Amino acid sequence: MKLDTKSMTRIAVFTAVLCILGPLSLPIGPVPISLATLAVLLGAYVLGPWQGAASVFLYLFMGAIGIPVFSGFQGGFAKIAGPTGGYLIGYFLLALIAGWFIYKFYDIIWLQLLGMCLGTLVLYALGTLWLSHVAGMTFMEALGAGVLPFIAGDIIKMVIAIVLGRAVNSRLKDSGLTMR
């Protein structure tokens, strides 16, 4: 991963986007509805897999040291160790997987969507396993609480990320700031 000033700036900007959108949430149970997934997908779309994952890593680090960037304006390592910690860590893998598909298949939107779906499945699996373990739920209970209510919204977020990501990349290309 090349880390010049432009790359570091892009990573910092998308970390900031994640820090702004991540805390905005609607508590509906042990796992809140959050805009963090949209921010992760958008970051992966614009930054690619490695820089997108770097922005997620910085977000997780900031939250772990206590900056209130997680859902509900919470922070601290206890949030990562808590019921939603698997989903938080899953953001990193989502950025890598979705970012790789987006970068490799930039002109094939259905493959980008497939990559976003695969990354989201990994996010769901990690989050569900962790929620089940920490909250003392069966796997099916954790699936019902942490995945099923989110599927439709996450598909909408994927479409929004593709539309916004393409628009942002077009603007960045016009200004000479794109990675492509």
URWO-V113658 format. One record per residue. N is the residue number from 1. SS is DSSP state (H for helix, E for strand, L for the rest). PHI is phi in whole degrees, 0 to 359 (* if undefined). OMEGA is omega in whole degrees, -180 to 180 (NA if undefined). Layout:
# URWO-V113658
n:N ss:SS phi:PHI omega:OMEGA
n:N ss:SS phi:PHI omega:OMEGA
This chain:
# URWO-V113658
n:1 ss:L phi:* omega:180
n:2 ss:L phi:279 omega:-179
n:3 ss:L phi:242 omega:172
n:4 ss:L phi:268 omega:-177
n:5 ss:H phi:299 omega:179
n:6 ss:H phi:297 omega:180
n:7 ss:H phi:296 omega:179
n:8 ss:H phi:298 omega:179
n:9 ss:H phi:294 omega:178
n:10 ss:H phi:299 omega:179
n:11 ss:H phi:299 omega:-179
n:12 ss:H phi:296 omega:180
n:13 ss:H phi:296 omega:-179
n:14 ss:H phi:285 omega:170
n:15 ss:H phi:296 omega:178
n:16 ss:H phi:297 omega:177
n:17 ss:H phi:301 omega:179
n:18 ss:H phi:296 omega:178
n:19 ss:H phi:293 omega:178
n:20 ss:H phi:278 omega:-176
n:21 ss:H phi:279 omega:-177
n:22 ss:H phi:303 omega:-179
n:23 ss:L phi:289 omega:-179
n:24 ss:L phi:287 omega:-173
n:25 ss:E phi:211 omega:177
n:26 ss:E phi:237 omega:-178
n:27 ss:L phi:288 omega:180
n:28 ss:L phi:238 omega:-177
n:29 ss:L phi:161 omega:-179
n:30 ss:L phi:294 omega:178
n:31 ss:L phi:239 omega:-178
n:32 ss:L phi:278 omega:170
n:33 ss:E phi:283 omega:-175
n:34 ss:E phi:223 omega:175
n:35 ss:L phi:269 omega:-179
n:36 ss:H phi:299 omega:-179
n:37 ss:H phi:299 omega:177
n:38 ss:H phi:300 omega:-179
n:39 ss:H phi:296 omega:179
n:40 ss:H phi:296 omega:-180
n:41 ss:H phi:296 omega:179
n:42 ss:H phi:295 omega:177
n:43 ss:H phi:298 omega:178
n:44 ss:H phi:297 omega:-178
n:45 ss:H phi:294 omega:-175
n:46 ss:H phi:275 omega:-173
n:47 ss:H phi:265 omega:-173
n:48 ss:L phi:90 omega:-171
n:49 ss:H phi:293 omega:-172
n:50 ss:H phi:284 omega:180
n:51 ss:H phi:287 omega:174
n:52 ss:H phi:297 omega:177
n:53 ss:H phi:294 omega:178
n:54 ss:H phi:297 omega:179
n:55 ss:H phi:294 omega:177
n:56 ss:H phi:293 omega:179
n:57 ss:H phi:302 omega:179
n:58 ss:H phi:297 omega:177
n:59 ss:H phi:300 omega:180
n:60 ss:H phi:296 omega:178
n:61 ss:H phi:297 omega:180
n:62 ss:H phi:299 omega:178
n:63 ss:H phi:294 omega:-178
n:64 ss:H phi:297 omega:-180
n:65 ss:L phi:275 omega:171
n:66 ss:L phi:112 omega:177
n:67 ss:L phi:289 omega:-172
n:68 ss:L phi:283 omega:-177
n:69 ss:L phi:253 omega:179
n:70 ss:E phi:275 omega:-177
n:71 ss:H phi:308 omega:-180
n:72 ss:H phi:70 omega:-179
n:73 ss:H phi:57 omega:178
n:74 ss:E phi:250 omega:176
n:75 ss:L phi:209 omega:179
n:76 ss:L phi:109 omega:-178
n:77 ss:H phi:296 omega:179
n:78 ss:H phi:300 omega:178
n:79 ss:H phi:292 omega:178
n:80 ss:H phi:290 omega:179
n:81 ss:H phi:280 omega:-177
n:82 ss:L phi:278 omega:-173
n:83 ss:L phi:303 omega:-178
n:84 ss:L phi:264 omega:-177
n:85 ss:H phi:300 omega:179
n:86 ss:H phi:296 omega:177
n:87 ss:H phi:290 omega:179
n:88 ss:H phi:300 omega:179
n:89 ss:H phi:294 omega:179
n:90 ss:H phi:298 omega:177
n:91 ss:H phi:302 omega:-180
n:92 ss:H phi:298 omega:179
n:93 ss:H phi:291 omega:176
n:94 ss:H phi:301 omega:180
n:95 ss:H phi:297 omega:180
n:96 ss:H phi:295 omega:-175
n:97 ss:H phi:291 omega:-180
n:98 ss:H phi:297 omega:-180
n:99 ss:H phi:299 omega:179
n:100 ss:H phi:296 omega:180
n:101 ss:H phi:297 omega:-179
n:102 ss:H phi:296 omega:-179
n:103 ss:H phi:294 omega:-177
n:104 ss:H phi:287 omega:-172
n:105 ss:L phi:236 omega:-174
n:106 ss:L phi:300 omega:-178
n:107 ss:L phi:266 omega:-178
n:108 ss:L phi:239 omega:-172
n:109 ss:H phi:298 omega:-178
n:110 ss:H phi:294 omega:175
n:111 ss:H phi:286 omega:174
n:112 ss:H phi:296 omega:178
n:113 ss:H phi:297 omega:177
n:114 ss:H phi:300 omega:178
n:115 ss:H phi:298 omega:177
n:116 ss:H phi:295 omega:178
n:117 ss:H phi:295 omega:179
n:118 ss:H phi:297 omega:177
n:119 ss:H phi:298 omega:178
n:120 ss:H phi:292 omega:176
n:121 ss:H phi:298 omega:177
n:122 ss:H phi:295 omega:176
n:123 ss:H phi:303 omega:179
n:124 ss:H phi:300 omega:-177
n:125 ss:H phi:297 omega:-180
n:126 ss:H phi:297 omega:-180
n:127 ss:H phi:296 omega:-179
n:128 ss:H phi:293 omega:178
n:129 ss:H phi:299 omega:-180
n:130 ss:H phi:292 omega:178
n:131 ss:H phi:301 omega:179
n:132 ss:H phi:301 omega:-179
n:133 ss:H phi:293 omega:-174
n:134 ss:H phi:287 omega:-176
n:135 ss:H phi:270 omega:179
n:136 ss:L phi:67 omega:179
n:137 ss:L phi:264 omega:168
n:138 ss:L phi:289 omega:179
n:139 ss:H phi:302 omega:-178
n:140 ss:H phi:294 omega:176
n:141 ss:H phi:296 omega:179
n:142 ss:H phi:295 omega:176
n:143 ss:H phi:298 omega:179
n:144 ss:H phi:293 omega:-179
n:145 ss:H phi:272 omega:-171
n:146 ss:H phi:247 omega:-179
n:147 ss:L phi:229 omega:-172
n:148 ss:H phi:306 omega:179
n:149 ss:H phi:291 omega:-172
n:150 ss:H phi:253 omega:-172
n:151 ss:H phi:300 omega:-178
n:152 ss:H phi:299 omega:180
n:153 ss:H phi:297 omega:180
n:154 ss:H phi:291 omega:175
n:155 ss:H phi:294 omega:177
n:156 ss:H phi:298 omega:178
n:157 ss:H phi:298 omega:178
n:158 ss:H phi:297 omega:179
n:159 ss:H phi:296 omega:178
n:160 ss:H phi:299 omega:-180
n:161 ss:H phi:297 omega:178
n:162 ss:H phi:294 omega:-179
n:163 ss:H phi:296 omega:-180
n:164 ss:H phi:293 omega:-179
n:165 ss:H phi:299 omega:179
n:166 ss:H phi:295 omega:179
n:167 ss:H phi:294 omega:180
n:168 ss:H phi:296 omega:179
n:169 ss:H phi:298 omega:178
n:170 ss:H phi:297 omega:179
n:171 ss:H phi:295 omega:179
n:172 ss:H phi:295 omega:178
n:173 ss:H phi:296 omega:179
n:174 ss:H phi:300 omega:-178
n:175 ss:H phi:265 omega:179
n:176 ss:L phi:78 omega:-177
n:177 ss:L phi:254 omega:-177
n:178 ss:L phi:285 omega:177
n:179 ss:L phi:277 omega:-176
n:180 ss:L phi:277 omega:NA
